[in-house]
Structure formats: C-alpha cells, structure tokens
C-alpha cells in the first residue's frame, strides 16, 4: 500500500492504482485536470481519505523543517500528511514532496522520473537587506513569487536553497 499523488493517478496504468491511498481533495484536482481519467479512476478500488488535522499539522511541520512548505499546495500537503500519518511510501514526481519525505527519513518513489537524488534545505532570504531566516510553519504559500515581507526592512522574502 502506498499514497499516490495526482501524477500517479494521471499516468499509471489502472492496475497499479488499485489498493492504494489518495486524499479526498485530489478528486477535485483530477476532475479539473482530466475529466476522462477521473471517470475511470472513480471505478477503481482506491482508499480515498480525509486528512486528520493532527496529520496535516505534522506535514506542515515537516515541510517547514525542509523549507519546502512555501511551495506546496493544499493537495500536496494532504498527500504528504497521509504518507506521514500512515507511515507508508509516497509516490510522487514532485521534488519538494520527495525532499520533505527524505528529510523526514521516510520513503518516496517516483512516478515517471528518476526522483530526487539528494536532500535540499531551504531558507527565506530578504531581497533588500539579504538576511536569511529559517522557514516558519506559518509562512505564506504560493507556487511562485515572494512568500512574505522582511520584518527588518519590509522587502519581499524569497525562497532560496541553503548554502
């Protein structure tokens, strides 16, 4: 049994999907991205689960530890929470999810890529005064752009790989 992210639902043969776990929120994402695939996946024996708040909080903590939290979506956090909470492998092509799982000492597998080769740590860096800080659990999340403002000078904060 594994937790599958949406890439697996979209690209794996149906025989590989049966008997695995997915987050309820993935249903909307899959239906939006590929209505035809969603119709097929609905007929399969997949364990669709809601994520307990305790597991979601743990996922946010782990993603903040690795620095990946600002670039993870709500659906990403749900599949991460299921993998951590159930203590089973996560199947994903998302390098940030793989990085978070690796940082937590948990197993992740790739859907169709070679997968993450190393663990990266991330930090918030001010575009003005250049101060660097750890990524807090309450950081703003978005797939692009700045993730908040510097408390020191007010300039935008960006996510950068830790040196």
C-alpha positions as semicolon CSV with decimal commas, in nm:
position;residue;x (nm);y (nm);z (nm)
1;X;0,000;0,000;0,000
2;X;0,126;0,348;-0,094
3;X;-0,004;0,704;-0,104
4;X;-0,037;0,819;-0,465
5;X;-0,017;1,180;-0,575
6;X;-0,214;1,308;-0,872
7;X;0,066;1,237;-1,121
8;X;0,031;0,866;-1,048
9;X;-0,347;0,886;-1,088
10;X;-0,298;1,052;-1,425
11;X;-0,017;0,843;-1,570
12;X;-0,002;0,498;-1,415
13;X;-0,190;0,201;-1,558
14;X;-0,513;0,134;-1,369
15;X;-0,378;-0,200;-1,246
16;X;-0,113;-0,008;-1,044
17;X;-0,366;0,227;-0,883
18;X;-0,592;-0,027;-0,714
19;X;-0,542;-0,082;-0,342
20;X;-0,357;0,242;-0,274
21;X;-0,445;0,552;-0,073
22;X;-0,531;0,901;-0,203
23;X;-0,654;1,223;-0,046
24;X;-1,016;1,329;-0,096
25;X;-0,900;1,670;-0,220
26;X;-0,726;1,501;-0,514
27;X;-1,064;1,414;-0,660
28;X;-1,136;1,779;-0,749
29;X;-0,786;1,824;-0,889
30;X;-0,808;1,512;-1,104
31;X;-1,154;1,603;-1,232
32;X;-1,030;1,952;-1,326
33;X;-0,712;1,831;-1,499
34;X;-0,855;1,525;-1,676
35;X;-1,231;1,460;-1,658
36;X;-1,194;1,141;-1,864
37;X;-0,930;0,996;-1,634
38;X;-1,141;1,096;-1,332
39;X;-1,432;0,891;-1,468
40;X;-1,204;0,588;-1,499
41;X;-1,041;0,631;-1,158
42;X;-1,380;0,655;-0,982
43;X;-1,447;0,291;-1,070
44;X;-1,126;0,166;-0,907
45;X;-1,070;0,032;-0,558
46;X;-0,879;0,331;-0,417
47;X;-0,890;0,418;-0,048
48;X;-0,996;0,787;-0,056
49;X;-0,929;0,953;0,279
50;X;-0,984;1,280;0,455
51;X;-0,676;1,403;0,637
52;X;-0,695;1,432;1,017
53;X;-0,590;1,779;1,141
54;X;-0,312;1,625;1,354
55;X;-0,156;1,463;1,045
56;X;-0,188;1,785;0,847
57;X;-0,009;1,978;1,122
58;X;0,271;1,721;1,122
59;X;0,301;1,751;0,742
60;X;0,328;2,130;0,771
61;X;0,594;2,096;1,042
62;X;0,798;1,851;0,834
63;X;0,766;2,068;0,520
64;X;0,873;2,374;0,721
65;X;1,175;2,180;0,853
66;X;1,290;2,101;0,500
67;X;1,197;2,452;0,382
68;X;0,957;2,322;0,118
69;X;0,633;2,446;0,279
70;X;0,600;2,775;0,087
71;X;0,579;2,594;-0,249
72;X;0,341;2,312;-0,152
73;X;-0,029;2,330;-0,240
74;X;-0,312;2,219;-0,013
75;X;-0,339;1,894;-0,212
76;X;0,038;1,840;-0,178
77;X;0,008;1,880;0,199
78;X;-0,282;1,633;0,210
79;X;-0,091;1,356;0,032
80;X;0,218;1,429;0,243
81;X;0,007;1,410;0,560
82;X;-0,139;1,075;0,458
83;X;0,204;0,928;0,384
84;X;0,348;1,052;0,713
85;X;0,041;0,966;0,920
86;X;0,006;0,615;0,777
87;X;0,385;0,567;0,766
88;X;0,377;0,432;0,411
89;X;0,569;0,537;0,096
90;X;0,458;0,836;-0,109
91;X;0,460;0,804;-0,487
92;X;0,519;1,146;-0,646
93;X;0,719;1,326;-0,912
94;X;0,711;1,646;-0,704
95;X;1,069;1,709;-0,590
96;X;0,953;1,921;-0,297
97;X;0,739;1,636;-0,165
98;X;1,025;1,391;-0,219
99;X;1,262;1,630;-0,041
100;X;1,028;1,661;0,256
101;X;0,984;1,283;0,279
102;X;1,362;1,230;0,257
103;X;1,425;1,495;0,524
104;X;1,174;1,315;0,748
105;X;1,357;0,986;0,688
106;X;1,058;0,839;0,503
107;X;1,039;0,659;0,170
108;X;0,919;0,819;-0,151
109;X;0,910;0,675;-0,501
110;X;0,885;0,848;-0,834
111;X;0,601;0,812;-1,083
112;X;0,791;0,868;-1,406
113;X;1,116;1,050;-1,327
114;X;1,443;0,941;-1,174
115;X;1,348;1,109;-0,845
116;X;1,534;1,336;-0,606
117;X;1,899;1,241;-0,567
118;X;1,978;1,449;-0,258
119;X;1,811;1,638;0,023
120;X;1,800;2,015;-0,013
121;X;1,741;2,261;0,269
122;X;1,567;2,590;0,200
123;X;1,565;2,928;0,375
124;X;1,389;3,261;0,339
125;X;1,614;3,539;0,210
126;X;1,530;3,910;0,206
127;X;1,568;4,078;-0,133
128;X;1,659;4,405;0,044
129;X;1,883;4,354;0,345
130;X;1,978;3,994;0,241
131;X;1,916;3,850;0,589
132;X;1,838;3,477;0,587
133;X;1,593;3,301;0,819
134;X;1,453;2,953;0,866
135;X;1,121;2,875;0,701
136;X;0,848;2,908;0,967
137;X;0,540;2,686;0,974
138;X;0,310;2,987;0,923
139;X;0,484;3,111;0,605
140;X;0,275;3,230;0,310
141;X;0,238;2,961;0,045
142;X;0,238;3,017;-0,330
143;X;0,387;2,833;-0,626
144;X;0,570;3,147;-0,745
145;X;0,693;3,481;-0,620
146;X;0,771;3,613;-0,277
147;X;0,648;3,443;0,039
148;X;0,618;3,737;0,274
149;X;0,789;4,056;0,381
150;X;1,106;4,103;0,585
151;X;1,039;4,204;0,945
152;X;1,363;4,402;0,945
153;X;1,333;4,617;0,630
154;X;0,994;4,531;0,472
155;X;1,136;4,398;0,143
156;X;0,996;4,078;-0,013
157;X;1,123;3,741;0,112
158;X;1,213;3,472;-0,142
159;X;1,280;3,103;-0,102
160;X;1,643;3,010;-0,168
161;X;1,849;2,695;-0,133
162;X;2,052;2,695;0,189
163;X;2,426;2,723;0,131
